[in-house]
Amino acid sequence: MIKCLNKFGEEVKMIDFIELQWSRKYFECGSFVLYMAAKDYDPDVKYIQCIGRPETAMVQKVVYEEKNNGEFVTLSGFFIDKVLDWSAYTIPISTVTFKGQAEVKKRLKQWILETVSYKYAESGDVYGEPHWDVAGGTVNGARLSADSDVPSELSISAELGESTGSAMRKALKSAGYTLICSPIFSAKEDPGKPLLGIELHVQKGRDLRDDVFFGEAWGNISKCEYACDESGIYSGFLVSQEIPDDFKTSNEVHGFWKDGKKVRAIHEYVQFDNNIPSNLGHCIPLKVFNASISGVEIKSENEALIRSKMRDAARLEMLNNYKQETISVDVLQHRFYYLKDYDLGDICTINIDSIQKEFTSRLVEVREVHSKNTVKVELVFGTPNRQTYRKVDV
């Protein structure tokens, strides 16, 4: 059920565990918790693999406990994708968009090498001059897998101090893609170099909305939870940015008082029609905020870039004020089977007869609990897309 590896990737003794929690996530880094009797603990174990799953987890925390019924050890940590978060941008990166799968793949290769590996690739290996200002390369070699299915268009950006992993996941998420890291182990320790290398595999889940269904009628769920929260929703955003007195523009300039002094500002309005309150007609809740743009000099020649950053700030603020709609189900292995008929990242259909609602949604998290030859599976879906409700008789 699991494989235990040492720091060189060599298999060590099989652990007779009590419970394994294996949490897979499509847009984030997954994690694990392994609970066992203390007598079964092996301090050489650095990595855990769950058979049949593509992820590898790092042992990052060890807890020993004495209880009335014995001594126990709990191991926990993130999947090795976490190493992507151990390097960060030393300057902000303005949004840049690459088009065409060949160009996207080339840029991804460059991005991975120059931001994750402990040193840059030799000049010319990938793309020539480095483009990313990042501190803290953490792995001994990094590469993009040859069979990666990359998007045909990818937009990349990063804030000051943002981790490489956050920026990569953000870019891929906007295109509906994910990444999985496989380990590349070193056979021996080399002073001054990390032990672990990684291969990143980029892929996109399948669209199974017409093939895989969950609901009471299908007999494949034991519990279903649905929540819709529009209490914090905003749809329109008026972004204000202060400008100096010598800033010249053909657009409207707004004046206001600040600390006893009159200042000037430009405004940018952005509306998100996919974040409008339901059943209220043409109702656009408005939020006004100051952008405080950084990473670009506030002068007339940069107005187009400044306004682009203001719109980016509106999109980010919208995500912080987005309607919250979630679905989670405890599934039974009946009719449609996990890992055989569907997997993490796939789009499925969920039917909730009790409230007469039907949705299609991407499977963004799978929470597995392994114990005593049984596996319980909870599915967490992303933002649901409402469909016309159909009562199903199977």
C-alpha positions, -999 to +999 in steps of 0.1 A: +000+000+000+030+023+007+067+025-001+092+040+023+124+055+009+155+069+025+172+102+015+188+085-015+155+070-028+164+035-017+135+014-004+137+007+034+115-017+054+078-017+049+060+002+078+031-016+094+010+016+099-023+022+117-036+049+095-025+069+064-041+102+054-032+110+018-045+144+006-042+151-031-048+186-044-051+197-080-042+234-076-022+232-044+005+211-028-008+180-012+002+165+021+001+133+042-001+120+078+011+085+088+002+071+122+020+040+135+032+021+166+066+035+178+081+000+173+075+002+136+091+036+131+123+038+110+143+070+113+158+065+079+125+070+062+126+104+043+100+098+016+066+081+014+049+069-017+013+056-018+010+028-044-010+037-074-007+075-069+018+097-088+029+118-058+059+114-034+057+129+001+085+142+023+087+134+059+090+169+075+076+163+110+080+135+135+059+133+167+064+107+194+037+101+220+032+079+250-005+070+256-023+047+279-025+020+252+011+023+240+038+044+222+031+059+189+048+080+161+031+103+136+049+113+104+036+142+083+047+165+056+039+179+021+044+163-013+077+171-029+061+199-049+067+219-017+103+225-028+090+249-054+080+272-025+115+274-012+126+300-037+111+334-041+111+364-065+134+393-055+116+417-079+080+417-091+074+402-126+048+420-147+023+398-166+037+383-198+018+359-220+033+332-242+013+316-270+016+283-289+024+250-272+060+249-284+067+284-270+049+276-237+069+244-233+102+262-240+094+290-215+083+264-188+116+246-192+135+278-188+113+289-159+119+256-140+156+255-145+163+291-136+141+294-105+142+260-088+176+244-095+205+253-072+223+269-102+212+281-136+215+258-166+245+265-188+239+295-212+221+283-243+208+250-228+173+262-229+167+298-239+199+318-233+198+347-209+179+342-176+147+362-172+137+355-136+151+372-105+148+345-079+167+337-047+170+303-031+173+275-057+167+243-037+170+212-058+199+194-076+185+196-111+150+203-124+134+195-157+100+194-174+089+159-183+089+151-221+052+140-220+039+171-203+007+184-218+011+221-217-016+248-225-015+266-258-014+299-239+001+308-205+003+341-186+030+344-160+034+370-133+049+373-097+047+396-068+078+407-048+085+378-024+061+354-040+074+318-041+082+301-074+056+274-066+029+300-060+036+318-093+037+285-112+005+271-097-012+305-103-002+305-140-012+269-146-045+272-126-056+301-148-054+277-178-070+248-158-037+228-155-018+213-127+018+201-119+030+169-103+067+165-092+086+132-094+118+128-075+153+125-091+175+110-063+212+114-059+232+082-053+255+099-028+260+132-010+279+159-028+291+188-006+274+221-016+246+205-036+211+194-026+203+157-027+169+159-044+162+167-080+127+170-095+109+163-128+077+184-132+049+169-151+022+194-164-012+180-172-049+188-174-078+168-160-103+152-183-138+164-191-160+135-179-192+154-173-211+131-197-195+100-184-191+101-146-220+110-122-224+113-085-257+113-067-282+093-047-297+078-078-264+064-088-259+048-054-223+060-051-223+086-023-228+081+014-226+118+024-229+151+004-223+186+016-232+217-005-227+254+005-233+287-014-222+319+003-227+353-014-224+374+018-189+388+008-195+392-029-185+422-050-189+425-088-176+459-097-142+473-087-132+510-089-094+511-086-077+544-076-040+551-081-023+583-069-002+602-095+023+630-092+015+666-102+036+663-134+017+631-146+000+640-179-029+620-193-057+624-217-080+605-194-100+620-165-080+629-134-097+629-099-086+650-070-091+644-033-077+656+000-051+635+019-034+645+051-044+681+045-031+681+010-049+678-023-036+649-044-044+636-079-054+601-090-065+581-120-093+555-118-099+522-136-132+503-134-135+466-139-167+445-137-169+407-133-202+394-146-194+359-133-195+372-097-229+388-096-254+381-068-281+356-079-318+364-082-313+402-077-315+413-114-289+438-126-273+443-092-235+452-092-221+455-057-192+480-059-159+481-041-135+511-043-099+507-032-064+522-037-041+501-058-007+513-045+010+500-077+046+488-072+073+476-096+068+504-121+076+541-120+044+563-118+050+586-147+031+595-179+051+572-202+040+542-181+003+549-180-007+518-201+013+495-179+001+512-147-035+507-158-028+471-167-015+466-131-046+483-118-068+458-136-047+430-123-053+444-088-090+444-094-089+407-105-070+398-073-095+418-052-124+400-069-110+366-060-109+378-023-146+387-027-158+359-048-190+339-041-181+308-022-198+277-036-185+243-026-194+206-029-178+177-011-190+140-011-180+108+006-180+083-022-188+046-024-169+025-049-200+017-069-209+023-105-179+047-111-146+038-095-119+061-082-086+059-102-102+037-128-131+058-141-121+092-127-092+108-110-081+141-094-086+170-118-114+155-139-147+173-145-177+153-133-215+158-128-230+159-093-268+155-088-284+166-054-320+155-055-329+168-021-324+205-032-331+198-068-297+210-081-273+196-106-237+208-112-206+201-132-174+207-114-137+199-114-124+175-088-098+196-070-091+175-039-092+139-029-088+130+008-079+093+012-079+076+046-062+041+046-066+018+076-070-019+082-073-028+045-100-002+039-098+031+020-123+059+026-124+085-001-138+121+002-140+142-030-139+180-029-150+198-060-141+233-072-165+261-081-196+244-094-212+252-127-250+250-124-269+229-148-306+224-155-317+200-128-328+166-141-342+139-117-323+107-125-338+073-124-312+046-128 
